[in-house]
Amino acid sequence: RANLSDDDALRVAKKMRQSGCYSVGFALESDNEINNAISKLKRKRQKQPSVEELLAGILESNTTALSRGITLIESHKISHQTKAKILIESCLEHRKPSIRIGITGVPGVGKSTYIEALGTHLTNLGFKVAVLAVDPTSSLSKGSILGDKTRMDTLVRNKNAFIRPSAAGKSLGGVARYTREAITLCEAAGYDVILIETVGVGQSETAVHSMVDFFLLLKLAGAGDELQGIKRGIIEIADAIIINKADGNNKNAAKLAMLEFKRALHLYPAKANDWVPKVIICSAIENKGIDKSWELIKDYVKHSKSKGDFIKKRQEQDIFWLIQFIENEIKDQFFNNELISKELNSQIKLINDNKRSAFAAAEYLLNLHKTGA
C-alpha cells in the first residue's frame, strides 16, 4: 500500500475482491475489510481538492497531487477547466529549470524499454525524472490501453520518477492536447528531466517537437528506411538518431544501419544552431549505450545554450502554443455552439443528398456563427 497511489490502491483492492486474493501487500483478511478500504479510498478520491491544495501538493513533489492536477487540466468539464487555468498560471512562477526530451519511433522500436533504461540511469545520477507517455487511441472504440506503467515496471517504483500515461485522442502527432500544460506542472514539482514519448504511428511529429528542447528518433536496424526520402520530415527535425536493439545477432546490422544513417544525414541542410545530428547505437534491454545517449543530450544542450538558441527556441515554442491555443479555443467555441450543433446535421444531410457542396455548407455555418442568427 505504501508504494501505491490512492487510485492504484483502489484498482488493486477491487481486483483482489474479484479474484478472492487477499495477500497482495495489503493487511486485509476479509471481504468486509476490502469493502471498507474501497469505500474509504473512494470517499478520499471523490473529495475535490482546491487549487490551493493542489498547488501546495505539487510544490512539495506529491505525486498524487501532481496526478490529480494533470487529470484536472485534461478534463472537459467547464468548472474543471476554470480551475485548471488558475492552477497552470499559479505553477508558472514556480517552474524549475529542466531539460525536455521528446522521444519517437515506430511501434516495436523499444521506446518504453529505452525510456525506462534512460530514466533509471538519470535517477541513479540524482535527477528527478517525469515521463509523459502518450498511448494511441482507437479510432473505433475511442479507448486507450494506457499500459506504460506496466511496461516500465521498474521505473514506476522509483521514488525519483513520475510516469503519467495519457490517451492521444485526436491530437496531432499522438501528443495529448494538454501535454504542454502537464510539463508546466512537472517543472513546478521540481522534475529535472521530462521525457515525452509519442505514439509514433506515422502522424506528424511537429507537435512534440514544438514543446521539447531535444528531439530523439529511435530506429531499428534492417527496417529498410535508412535512405528513404519519405522519412525526411521526421529525420529533419531529429537532433539525434539512436539505433536501438543492438544486441544478440542484431549487433552487426545495427552498426551497418548507423553508418547508413550517418551518410544519409549529410544530404540534409544544417540546423539553424549549427548542430550536426548524431547517430549512435544502443541496447536498452542490455542497458548498453544509455550513458552515451545522455552524454549526447548534454552536449546538445551545452551547444544550444552557447549559441543562444536554447531560450530562443522555448520563446518560439511559446508563441506557437499561443496560436495553437487560440485555434483550439475558436474550434471548441464553434462546435459547442448550440445553434451550430443543430444546423450541422442539417447541412450534412444536404451534402449527402447532393443539394449543397461542402464549401457552401461550411460558409453558411461560419456566417451563422459570426452573426449568431
Phi, psi and omega in degrees: 000326185296332183264005183249145172286168180300317181296316179294320180297322179296317179295318180296317181298320178296316179297321179298317181294320181293323184268349182078014180260126183240031184221055180247044179093001179256140177271059181237129187243357181219161179296325179297319180294322178294318178300318179295320180295317179298315180299318181296316180294323178299314180298319181294320182287325183286339177288113183281117179289154178283168177300320180297319179293319178296316180299315180299318179294318180297316180294339176267008181062032176283116185293330178294316178296320179296317178298316181292327177295318179292321176300322180297315182286342177273348183290147178264357179291137182301316181296323179290321180296324178295315178295321182297318180297320178294319180296315181298314179299322180292329182281338186304315184285349182256005183295137176263153177301138182214168171245122181259124184237123176264135182232125180224168181162159182294155176304134180096356180283345178098033182299312183296319179295318179295315181297319178296318180294316179294316180299318179295318178301317182291320178294327176294334177275357177101006179274154170261129188240130174247134179244118176254096185260129182254120180267145179294144179255134179294132178286345181263303183273344183068013181265165180216141184288321183055052187260013185295328178294331177284317181291329180256055189295333178283313182293327183295337179269357181281124185294341180261015179233148178227125181242127180232103174278142178223154178279138182292326183062221180259014188287152184295134174071016178074017179258124180304144187302328185255021179300321181298318178293326177297325177299317180301316180295319180295322178292324176293330179280358174092019180280130186279322182234130180241118181258127180245113180265126178264165182297317179069046180245024173103353178286170177298135180263014181301322184298313181289325179297331183276008178225009181235163177272329185224130183246118185249130179250120177268136181230163175247144175288143176077011180282347175086011183242020181301325185243007185285126179291341183291344178270006187305318183303316181283317182296326180297326182265355180285137176268343176200151175239128178242125176274108184271171178062037176276070182216165179058226181284357185266358185299311182295321178295323179294318179296319178295318178297322178300315179296319180296318179292323178298318177295318182296324182294338178292344180277349184264148179293154180294150178286161184300327181266013178070012177285134177259114181304137181258156176233125177225168177247154177204165173230101182296324183290331177261002179059039179249131180089356180293319179297323179294323180292324178291320177298322178297317179296317178297320178298320180295314181299317179298315179296315182298318180291323180294333179271357182074017186269337186298306180291320180300319181295318179294323178295319177295323178294322178299318179295319178302315183284337171298311179296317180300318181295317179299315179298317180295319180295316179297318179298315180296316180298321180296306186283341177272356178291127185298320180294319179295316180302321181290315185282336183301314180297323179295319180292323178297320179296319179297322178294314181295332179270008180060032179258351179205142178280159179298324181293318179294321179296317179297316179297320179298314182293322180293317178294324178296318179292325182291316183273334181072022181219000000 
